C-alpha cells in the first residue's frame, strides 16, 4: 500500500465519519468567511471581502494540516471541504464583482472553471480508494501535478484573486481565468482517457 509522509494514501472505510477536528475547522472557517463576505456586500466595503477571503484561505490550510497531522483525513471530509471551498469562493468573487463591475467577466469565467470543471475533476478521486485528490498521484501523476500539487493549487486559488486585487486589471484576470479553463479542459481530457472505474455491483 502506498504511503505518503508516513500515512496511508488509501481510504479506510472504518475511519469514515463526518465529524472530525478537521471538518469542524472546515465548517467554522466556512461560516466565518461567508459571513464576512456578506457584510462586505451589505456595507459595500471591499476590505470585509478581503478579510473573508483571508479567513477562507487560512482555514483551508488549517483544516488540511490538522487532518494530516492527526491522521483524520476522510473522503467525507474531503468532499465537504470541496463544497465549502466553492461556497466561500463564490461569496467572495460575486461580492467582488458586485462592487467592481468591470470584474464581472473574468469572475464569471473563473467561477465556471472552479465550480464546474475543477469540481468535477476534484470529485473524480472518489472512483479510486484514495483519501483525497491530494493523493491522486498514485492514479495519474500528470493529472495530479497540474491540478493538486502545491504550485497548481496556488495558481488555481490564490494567484487569480491576488492579481485582481493588486492590479485591478480585468483583462489580465480574463487571460488567467481563460488559461485555467484550458488547463482544466486538458486535464478533463486526460481523466476521460484514463476512465472512471465503476465499483462492483453488490448482489444480495
N, C-alpha and C positions, 0 to 999 in steps of 0.2 A: 504494500500500500504506500502511495506517495506521501512524503512528509514535507512540511513547509515550516521552517523555524521551530521544529520540534512538535508541531501539531499536525494531526491528520488533515489532509485536504478534503477527505471524503466525509459525507454526512453520516451521522449516527441516528437512525430512526428513534432510538430510545431517548435521545437527548433533545428531540424536537419539542419545543414549547414556545408559547408566545412571550411569557413574562420572564425576562432575564434583566440583569443590570444594564445590559447594552440596549435592550428595547425600551427600558424606562428612560434612558438618556435620549433615545430617539424621539419618544413622544414628548418629553419636556422641551427639547430644542425645537421641535416642530411647532408646538403650541406657542412658545415664546416668539419664535421668528415670525410666524403667521400673524400674531397679534401686533407686533411691532410694524410689520408692513401695512396692516390695516390702519394703524394710527398714522403712518406716513401718508397714506392716501387721504384719510379723513382730514388731516391737518395740512395737506398739500406741502409736505416738508420732505425733501429728499433724504435728509440726514436720518430720519427714522427708518426709511427703506434700507439705507446702507447699514445701519446698526442691525436691522433684521437679517440682512444678508450675512453679516459677520457672525451673528448667532447661529445661523444655519450652517455656515462653513465650519466654525469651531465645534459645534455639536456633532456634525457629521464625522469629523475626525475623531472626536472623543468616543462616540459610540463604537466605531470600528476598533479603535485602540483598546477600549475596555473589553470588547468581545474576544479579541486575540489574546490579551493579557490574562484573562480569567477563563479562557477556553470555553466560552459560551456562544460561539458562533452557531447559528442555526439557519436553516433555509427559510423558516418562517420569519425570523428576524431580518434576513437579507431582503426578502420581498417587502416587508414593512418599511425598511429603510429606503428602498427604491421609491415606493409610493409617497413617503413623506418628503423625500428629496424633491419630487416633482410638485408637490403642493407648495413647498417653500419657494422653489424656483419660480413657479407661476405667479405666486403672490408678489414676489419682488419685481419680476420683469413686467407684469401687467401694470403694476403700480408705477414703475419707472416710465413706461410708455405713456401712461395717462398723464404724467407730469411733464414729460418731454415728448411731444407728439412726433417730432422728427425721427424718433427711435422706433416708431411702430413697425416699420418694415423689417429692419434687422431683428427685432424682438420676435416678430411673427415667424420668421424663418427659423430662428434659433429654437423657439418653443416647439415648432413642428419636428425639428431634428431630435430634440431632447426628450420630448414627451411621447413621441410616436416611434420613430425609428430606433433611437437609442434604448427606449424602454423595451421594445421587442427583443433587441439584441441582449439586453441585460437579463430578461426573463428566460432566455434560452438555456441558461445554466441548469434549469430545472429538469431538462431532458437527460442530464447525467447526474450520477450520485456524488456531486461535489457540494461543498458548503455554500459557495457564493461565486459570483463572476471573478472574484479576486484569485481564484484557483483555476481559471479556465485554461491556463497554460498546459494543464495535463490533458486537455482535449485538443486544443489547437493553439500553438504558440503565436502564430501570426495574428489571429483574431484577438488574442489576449493583449499582445504588445501594442496594438493600435487602438485598443478600447479601455483596458483596465489596468495597464501598467501605470505607475505614478506619473510619468510625463503625460501620458494620454489623458488621465483624469484631470490633471492641471489645465490642459488645453481645453478640454470639453466643459469644465465647470467654471474655473476662476478667471482664465485669461480673457474670455469674452466680456464678462462683466467689468473687469478692471479696465480694459481698454475703452469700453464705452464711457465709463465714469471719468477716466483720466483725460481722454482726448475729446470726447463729445462729438466724434466724427461718425455719423450714421453710416456713411459709405464704407468705412473700414469695418464696422460691425457687420454690415451686409456681406462683405467679402469673406470675413471669417466664418460667419454663420453658413454661408453657401458652401465654403470649403468643408465645413463639418458635415453638411448634408451629403456631399460627395463621398467623404471618407466613410460615413456610416452606411451609405448605399453599397459601397465596395465591400465593406465588412459583412453586410447582409448577403451579398452575393456569395462570399466565401462560406458563410454559415449555411446557406441553402445548398451549396455544393457539397458541404460536409454532411448535411442531412440531420434531422432531429429524430433521435431514437424514440420509438413509441414503447412504453412499458408493456410487459407481457400481460395478457388478459388473465384475470383471476377467475377461475371457474369454481363454482360452489361444489 
